[in-house]
Amino acid sequence: MGKAAWDAPLYLSVAWTLMISYQMFTQTAVTTLVGYINMFWPFVGAWLTSRVDMMVFISAFAWVFVLSSVIPTVILGKERSVLVQFFVCLTLTFLAFIAFDILQVYESGPINYLLSLTVLLNNPFLAIAYLSMPYVLMLIIDLNARKRRKKEKALENVAEIYMQDAVASGKSATMSQS
C-alpha cells in the first residue's frame, strides 16, 4: 500500500497532464499529417480531410485507453474492481475536459506559451511521432508483460522439474534401502 500511496498521485498527475495536452495538440498534429499526405496522395488526403474529426477521436482514444489501462493497474494492482477502474477513468476524463475548457477561457501567461508549442506539430515528422506515442507505449507494455510472463513460466518449469527430481530421488533412495 505504501508504494501505491506515492505512485498514485504521480501517475494521476501525469495522466491528467497528458490527457489535457493531447486534447490541445492532437487537432494540429492530425491536420498537419493530413496536409502532408495530401501533397503526395491527393485522393487519400481528400478522403482523410473529410474524416479529421474521426482521426482526432481515435488518437485521443488511444491515449485514454493507454492511461485508463495503466493507471488503475498501478494504483489498484491486479486485483482491481471494474467499478473503481471506471470511476478513476471517468474522473480523469472529466477533469481533462473541464481543465481544457478553463484553459481556453483564461488563455494568458503560461497557457499561451503551452499553446504556442503547437507550432512544433506543423512539422509532419514531429506530428507522426506525437500521434504514435500512445501506440508505442501500448507496444512496450505488451512486450514487457510477455517477457514477464515468459520468465514466470520458466521459473515455474524449473520449480516443477526440481520437485519431480526430488520425488524421484526419494523413491530411488527408498528402493535401494529395501
C-alpha positions in Angstrom: 0.0 0.0 0.0 2.9 2.3 0.7 4.2 2.3 -2.9 0.7 2.9 -4.3 0.3 5.9 -1.9 3.3 7.5 -3.6 2.7 6.3 -7.1 -1.0 7.2 -7.3 -0.6 11.0 -7.2 2.3 10.9 -9.6 0.5 8.7 -12.1 -2.7 10.7 -11.9 -0.8 13.9 -12.4 1.0 12.6 -15.4 -2.2 11.1 -16.9 -4.1 14.3 -16.4 -1.4 16.4 -18.0 -1.1 14.0 -21.0 -4.9 14.0 -21.5 -5.1 17.7 -21.5 -2.1 18.2 -23.7 -3.3 15.6 -26.1 -6.6 17.4 -26.4 -4.8 20.7 -27.2 -2.3 19.3 -29.7 -4.0 16.4 -31.4 -6.0 18.5 -33.8 -2.9 20.3 -35.0 -0.9 17.1 -35.4 -3.7 15.4 -37.4 -4.3 18.4 -39.6 -0.5 18.6 -40.3 -0.3 14.9 -41.1 -3.4 15.0 -43.4 -2.0 18.1 -45.3 1.4 16.3 -45.7 -0.4 13.2 -47.1 -2.5 15.4 -49.4 0.7 16.7 -51.0 1.8 13.2 -52.1 -1.6 11.3 -52.4 -4.3 13.9 -53.1 -7.0 11.2 -53.3 -6.1 9.8 -49.9 -5.6 13.3 -48.5 -9.1 14.4 -49.6 -10.6 11.3 -48.0 -8.7 11.9 -44.8 -9.6 15.6 -44.8 -13.3 14.7 -44.6 -12.5 12.4 -41.6 -10.2 14.6 -39.5 -12.7 14.5 -36.5 -12.7 10.7 -36.6 -8.9 10.6 -36.7 -8.7 13.1 -33.8 -11.1 10.9 -31.8 -9.1 7.8 -32.5 -5.9 9.4 -31.5 -7.4 10.8 -28.3 -9.0 7.5 -27.6 -5.6 5.8 -27.9 -4.2 8.0 -25.0 -7.3 7.5 -22.9 -7.1 3.7 -23.5 -3.4 3.5 -22.5 -3.8 5.7 -19.5 -7.0 4.0 -18.3 -5.3 0.7 -18.6 -2.1 1.6 -16.9 -3.1 4.0 -14.2 -5.7 1.8 -12.4 -3.3 -1.2 -12.6 -0.6 0.8 -11.0 -2.8 2.3 -8.3 -5.1 -0.6 -7.6 -2.9 -3.6 -8.6 -4.1 -6.6 -10.5 -7.0 -7.2 -8.1 -8.8 -4.1 -9.1 -12.5 -3.6 -9.1 -14.1 -2.8 -12.5 -16.3 -0.1 -10.9 -13.3 1.6 -9.2 -11.4 1.5 -12.5 -14.4 3.0 -14.3 -14.6 5.9 -11.8 -10.9 6.5 -11.9 -11.0 6.8 -15.7 -14.2 8.8 -15.7 -12.7 11.2 -13.2 -9.6 11.6 -15.3 -11.6 12.2 -18.5 -14.0 14.7 -16.7 -11.1 16.7 -15.2 -9.3 16.8 -18.5 -12.4 18.2 -20.3 -13.0 20.8 -17.5 -9.4 21.8 -17.4 -9.2 22.1 -21.2 -12.3 24.4 -21.2 -10.9 26.5 -18.4 -7.6 26.9 -20.2 -9.4 28.0 -23.4 -11.4 30.6 -21.4 -8.5 32.0 -19.4 -5.8 32.0 -22.1 -2.9 34.0 -20.6 0.7 33.7 -19.5 2.0 30.2 -19.3 -1.1 28.9 -21.1 -0.3 30.9 -24.2 3.3 29.6 -24.1 2.0 26.0 -23.9 -0.4 26.6 -26.8 2.4 28.1 -28.8 4.1 24.7 -28.8 1.5 23.6 -31.4 3.8 25.3 -34.0 6.2 22.3 -33.5 3.4 20.0 -34.7 3.3 21.7 -38.1 6.3 19.5 -38.9 4.9 16.3 -40.2 7.6 14.1 -38.7 7.0 15.6 -35.2 3.3 15.2 -35.8 3.7 11.5 -36.6 6.0 11.0 -33.6 3.5 12.8 -31.4 0.5 10.8 -32.7 2.3 7.5 -32.4 3.3 7.9 -28.8 0.3 6.0 -27.3 0.7 3.1 -29.7 4.4 2.9 -28.9 3.5 2.8 -25.2 1.0 0.0 -25.8 3.6 -2.0 -27.7 6.2 -1.5 -24.9 3.7 -2.5 -22.2 2.7 -5.6 -24.1 6.3 -6.7 -24.8 7.2 -6.2 -21.1 4.2 -8.2 -20.0 5.1 -11.0 -22.4 8.7 -11.0 -21.1 7.5 -11.1 -17.5 5.1 -14.0 -18.2 7.8 -15.9 -20.0 10.2 -15.5 -17.0 7.4 -16.6 -14.6 6.7 -19.7 -16.8 10.4 -20.6 -16.9 10.6 -20.3 -13.1 7.5 -22.5 -12.7 9.1 -25.1 -15.0 12.4 -25.1 -13.1 10.5 -25.5 -9.8 8.4 -28.3 -11.2 11.5 -30.1 -12.6 13.1 -29.7 -9.2 10.1 -31.2 -7.4 10.0 -34.1 -9.8 13.7 -34.8 -9.3 13.3 -34.6 -5.6 10.4 -37.1 -5.6 12.2 -39.4 -8.0 15.4 -39.4 -5.9 13.3 -40.0 -2.8 11.8 -43.1 -4.4 15.1 -44.4 -5.6 16.6 -43.9 -2.1 13.7 -45.8 -0.6 14.0 -48.7 -3.1 17.8 -49.1 -2.6 17.3 -49.3 1.2 14.8 -52.2 0.8 
